[in-house]
Amino acid sequence: MTSPFPKAYADFVQRLRVPAGFILLGGFVLLAHPTWASILYSLPLILTGLWLRAWAAGHLEKNQDLAISGPYAYTRNPLYLGTLIVAAGFCVAANDPWLPVLFAAIFFLIYIPVMYEESSHLTKLFPGYAAYAQGVPLLVPRLTAWSQSPKRFSWVIFKRNKEEKAWYGALAGLALLAGKMQFLRYY
């Protein structure tokens, strides 16, 4: 799969993923004006994104096997899609119009090129990846499964991927919002 991004750029932004997360966190803390209603409205999105990430993590054996089961039968990047949905939920919870703009820019400038770079890596690693990539979209899911793999969700694989950290992070984010809401009430 040919990337619309230069390889040097994709390599560079791949190293920026973690620092970009801190930029988002800083923007989140500074710009958020949460209310109990905004937090409540955000929960379906946050939980949906976390569920998708968990489902994907239980099917992904990184660099060992081409994941085509579970959510990977619908999108090649369910973990990133889950992250996008969780982030959308936190944008709702934060109740600020600039946070979705900031997140969308970072997602497009960093995560989309990373997805293409990972596709290139997987093409080299797995002979069947090209056919899989031909039938399964990069991010936006298909409506029907590309394959009917017999492989099922595995808690062992889920734990190996340490996906519970996403749930802890979401709880910390919600606690941060609740704390900021209380702080803003007094100041």
MARTOR-169567 format. One record per residue (C-alpha): residue number from 1; x, y, z. Coordinates in Angstrom, 1 decimal. Each point is the difference from the previous one (the first is absolute). Layout:
N
[r NUM, [X, Y, Z]] ...
This chain:
187
[r 1, [0.0, 0.0, 0.0]] [r 2, [1.5, 3.3, -1.1]] [r 3, [-0.1, 2.8, 2.6]] [r 4, [-1.0, 3.5, -1.0]] [r 5, [2.6, 1.2, 2.6]] [r 6, [3.8, 0.0, -0.6]] [r 7, [1.7, -2.8, 1.9]] [r 8, [2.3, 2.5, 1.9]] [r 9, [-3.1, 1.9, 1.2]] [r 10, [-1.7, -3.3, 1.1]] [r 11, [3.1, -1.1, 1.8]] [r 12, [0.3, 3.4, 1.7]] [r 13, [-3.6, 0.1, 1.2]] [r 14, [0.1, -3.5, 1.2]] [r 15, [2.4, 1.1, 2.7]] [r 16, [-2.3, 2.9, 0.8]] [r 17, [-2.9, -2.1, 1.1]] [r 18, [0.8, 0.0, 3.7]] [r 19, [1.0, 3.7, 0.2]] [r 20, [-3.1, 0.9, -2.0]] [r 21, [-2.0, -1.8, 2.7]] [r 22, [1.5, 2.3, 2.6]] [r 23, [-0.9, 3.0, -2.1]] [r 24, [-3.5, -1.2, -0.2]] [r 25, [-0.1, -0.6, 3.8]] [r 26, [1.3, 3.6, 0.6]] [r 27, [-2.6, 1.4, -2.4]] [r 28, [-2.6, -2.1, 1.7]] [r 29, [0.9, 1.2, 3.5]] [r 30, [0.2, 3.7, -1.1]] [r 31, [-3.1, 0.2, -2.2]] [r 32, [-2.5, -2.4, 1.7]] [r 33, [-3.1, 1.5, 1.5]] [r 34, [-1.8, -3.2, 1.0]] [r 35, [-3.5, -0.2, 1.4]] [r 36, [-1.7, -3.1, 1.5]] [r 37, [-2.2, 0.0, -3.1]] [r 38, [3.0, 0.1, -2.4]] [r 39, [1.7, -2.9, 1.9]] [r 40, [-3.3, -2.0, 0.0]] [r 41, [-0.4, 0.6, -3.8]] [r 42, [3.5, -1.1, -0.6]] [r 43, [-0.2, -3.4, 1.6]] [r 44, [-1.7, -1.9, -2.9]] [r 45, [2.8, 1.1, -2.3]] [r 46, [2.8, -0.7, 2.5]] [r 47, [-1.4, -3.4, 0.8]] [r 48, [-0.5, -0.9, -3.6]] [r 49, [3.6, 0.9, -0.9]] [r 50, [1.4, -1.9, 2.9]] [r 51, [-2.2, -3.0, -0.8]] [r 52, [1.3, 0.1, -3.7]] [r 53, [3.6, 0.3, 1.2]] [r 54, [-0.5, -2.9, 2.4]] [r 55, [-1.6, -2.2, -2.7]] [r 56, [2.9, 0.8, -2.3]] [r 57, [2.7, -0.7, 2.6]] [r 58, [-1.5, -3.4, 0.6]] [r 59, [0.7, -0.9, -3.7]] [r 60, [3.4, 1.7, -0.6]] [r 61, [3.2, -2.1, 0.3]] [r 62, [2.4, 2.7, -1.1]] [r 63, [2.5, -1.0, -2.7]] [r 64, [-0.9, -3.7, 0.5]] [r 65, [-3.2, -0.5, -1.9]] [r 66, [-2.0, 2.2, -2.4]] [r 67, [-3.1, 1.1, 2.0]] [r 68, [-3.1, -0.5, -2.2]] [r 69, [-2.5, -1.1, 2.6]] [r 70, [-2.3, 2.0, 2.2]] [r 71, [0.0, 3.7, -0.8]] [r 72, [3.0, -0.6, -2.4]] [r 73, [-2.6, -1.5, -2.4]] [r 74, [-1.6, 3.5, -0.3]] [r 75, [2.9, 2.4, 0.3]] [r 76, [3.8, -0.4, -0.1]] [r 77, [0.4, 2.4, 2.9]] [r 78, [-2.6, -0.6, 2.7]] [r 79, [2.4, 1.1, 2.8]] [r 80, [0.4, 3.4, -1.6]] [r 81, [-3.7, 0.2, -0.8]] [r 82, [-0.7, -0.8, 3.6]] [r 83, [2.4, 2.7, 1.1]] [r 84, [-1.7, 2.4, -2.3]] [r 85, [-3.4, -0.8, 1.5]] [r 86, [1.3, 0.3, 3.6]] [r 87, [1.6, 3.4, -0.9]] [r 88, [-3.3, 1.1, -1.5]] [r 89, [-1.6, -0.9, 3.3]] [r 90, [2.5, 2.0, 2.0]] [r 91, [-0.5, 3.0, -2.3]] [r 92, [-3.7, -0.2, 0.8]] [r 93, [0.8, -0.3, 3.7]] [r 94, [2.5, 2.9, -0.1]] [r 95, [-2.7, 2.2, -1.4]] [r 96, [2.3, 2.3, -2.0]] [r 97, [-0.3, 0.6, -3.8]] [r 98, [3.8, 0.2, -0.5]] [r 99, [0.9, -3.5, 1.3]] [r 100, [-1.6, -1.8, -2.9]] [r 101, [1.9, 2.2, -2.4]] [r 102, [3.3, -0.7, 1.8]] [r 103, [-0.6, -3.7, 0.2]] [r 104, [-1.1, -0.3, -3.7]] [r 105, [3.2, 1.9, -1.1]] [r 106, [2.2, -2.3, 2.0]] [r 107, [-1.8, -3.1, -1.1]] [r 108, [0.2, 0.9, -3.7]] [r 109, [3.6, 1.3, 0.2]] [r 110, [1.4, -2.9, 2.1]] [r 111, [-2.3, -3.1, 0.1]] [r 112, [-1.0, -0.2, -3.6]] [r 113, [3.6, 0.0, -1.2]] [r 114, [0.9, -2.6, 2.7]] [r 115, [-2.8, -2.2, -1.2]] [r 116, [1.4, 0.0, -3.6]] [r 117, [3.5, -0.6, 1.4]] [r 118, [-1.3, -3.0, 2.0]] [r 119, [-1.7, -1.3, -3.2]] [r 120, [3.3, 0.1, -1.7]] [r 121, [1.6, -1.9, 2.8]] [r 122, [-2.8, -2.6, 0.1]] [r 123, [0.3, -0.5, -3.8]] [r 124, [3.6, -1.0, 0.4]] [r 125, [-0.8, -2.2, 3.1]] [r 126, [-3.0, -1.9, -1.3]] [r 127, [-0.5, -1.3, -3.6]] [r 128, [-3.8, 0.2, 0.4]] [r 129, [-0.1, 3.6, 1.1]] [r 130, [-0.4, 1.5, -3.5]] [r 131, [-3.2, -2.0, -0.7]] [r 132, [-1.3, 0.9, 3.5]] [r 133, [0.8, 3.7, -0.6]] [r 134, [-1.8, -0.2, -3.3]] [r 135, [-3.2, -1.2, 1.7]] [r 136, [0.1, 1.8, 3.3]] [r 137, [0.0, 3.8, 0.4]] [r 138, [2.8, 1.8, 1.8]] [r 139, [-2.2, 1.6, 2.7]] [r 140, [-3.7, 0.4, -0.8]] [r 141, [-1.5, -3.5, 0.5]] [r 142, [-1.7, -2.1, -2.6]] [r 143, [-3.6, -0.9, 0.6]] [r 144, [0.6, -3.7, -0.4]] [r 145, [2.8, -2.2, 1.1]] [r 146, [2.8, -0.5, -2.5]] [r 147, [0.7, -3.5, 1.3]] [r 148, [-1.7, -2.5, 2.3]] [r 149, [3.1, -1.0, 2.0]] [r 150, [-0.5, -2.7, 2.6]] [r 151, [2.4, 1.8, 2.4]] [r 152, [-1.8, 1.4, 3.1]] [r 153, [0.7, 2.7, 2.5]] [r 154, [2.7, -1.1, 2.5]] [r 155, [0.4, 1.5, 3.5]] [r 156, [3.6, -1.3, 0.0]] [r 157, [0.8, 2.1, -3.1]] [r 158, [-2.0, 2.9, 1.4]] [r 159, [2.2, -0.1, 3.2]] [r 160, [3.2, -0.5, -2.0]] [r 161, [-0.9, 3.2, -1.9]] [r 162, [-0.5, 1.8, 3.4]] [r 163, [-3.2, 1.6, -1.3]] [r 164, [-1.4, 0.5, 3.5]] [r 165, [2.3, 3.1, 0.1]] [r 166, [-2.4, 1.7, -2.4]] [r 167, [-2.8, -0.5, 2.5]] [r 168, [2.2, 1.4, 2.8]] [r 169, [0.8, 3.0, -2.1]] [r 170, [-3.6, 0.7, -0.7]] [r 171, [-0.9, -0.2, 3.7]] [r 172, [2.9, 2.4, 0.7]] [r 173, [-1.2, 2.3, -2.7]] [r 174, [-3.6, 0.0, 1.4]] [r 175, [1.4, 0.6, 3.5]] [r 176, [2.1, 2.9, -1.3]] [r 177, [-3.2, 1.5, -1.6]] [r 178, [-2.0, -0.4, 3.2]] [r 179, [2.9, 1.6, 2.0]] [r 180, [0.2, 2.9, -2.4]] [r 181, [-3.8, 0.5, 0.1]] [r 182, [0.2, 0.2, 3.8]] [r 183, [3.0, 2.4, -0.2]] [r 184, [-1.8, 2.3, -2.5]] [r 185, [-3.0, 0.0, 2.4]] [r 186, [2.1, 1.7, 2.7]] [r 187, [2.0, 2.4, -2.2]] 
